[in-house]
Amino acid sequence: MSNTKTTAAKMRNPNWIAVEDYKFPGGWTDPTAGGGNSADKDARARALCRELEAGKILFFAKLPYKFPSDEREFLLSREWNELRLHKNVSYRPADDVMRGFSGDHGTETHLHHIVRNYSAHVVKFLSDFLRPYAGKWKLDFASFRPLEEQGRDLSLHKRNDLLHVDAFRLRPTRGGRILRVFTNLHATKPRVWYAIGDFGYVAEKYAADAGLSRFAAKNGSLRRSVSRCAAGLGLARLSRTPYDRFMLRFHDYLKENDDFQRNSPRLRLEFPPGATWMVFTDGVAHAAMSGQFAMEQTLLIPPEALVAPESAPYRILERIAAARLC
Ligand SMILES: [Fe+2]
């Protein structure tokens, strides 16, 4: 990978911002950056949302939310061989359902309790930390990822170790964005990613070849339609917009594309044990190369809640296509 820029990826990594003024417990710590009044916190949170939307990863060296040590130890205490047939354990907060585990009832009940608590604590943290989005998001799945990522035997489109942007087959976002929060629970091993934060670069270089013009509305104009995009994000069953259909294709196209996989100027990121990071994975192309025992919570942020809608993939793709996509 000649164009891969390898970095020790500690605090100087240009792809991520180390957040050092928000801790658990207590929240914002720097009086000039939010420890004081509510307006300061709003301004600091809004600035960080803008960075996130532009393709930065927000990084916390220590847990910024509650996660009881006995619950972490339970998750790390076994190999979870029951999960080999599944990609992950998933948890859907809206109806308190956990899937992907097929072991004994006692373990299942305890695991369910832990992922339920995990999801609730992350949401509580985000409601304060990402306050511009609070109450506007749609809470999506959480997951427990105990299997080693390196060398997993998955079909090409399901592989985590190929660079891609995320798109959900059954949960169209209609222009909304996919925010994911990860924690590396492993006691000693980092979780290693490759990432490309510049969606504009990826889209300019590959969207046309992936067939973008075929997905654009035939008589579309560039008249803004955020409310139309956003309408229905909270509905149970949503139809796909041309944007959703293109992003599903783009996910597969990027994994299939040898030039993109070999030659794109990605960064190597090492998330150390105990680290938490959050990223819009519909805009930041990413590949999980190695790592074991991670937790993850997904939230869908509707277009009207974005603080920098011009950075949203649907807006970038509409500019390239010169046509409306949602
Ligand atoms: Fe992904």
Boltz pocket constraint, residues with backbone or C-beta under 6 A from the ligand:
constraints:
  - pocket:
      binder: B
      contacts: [[A, 164], [A, 165], [A, 166], [A, 281], [A, 286]]
      max_distance: 6.0
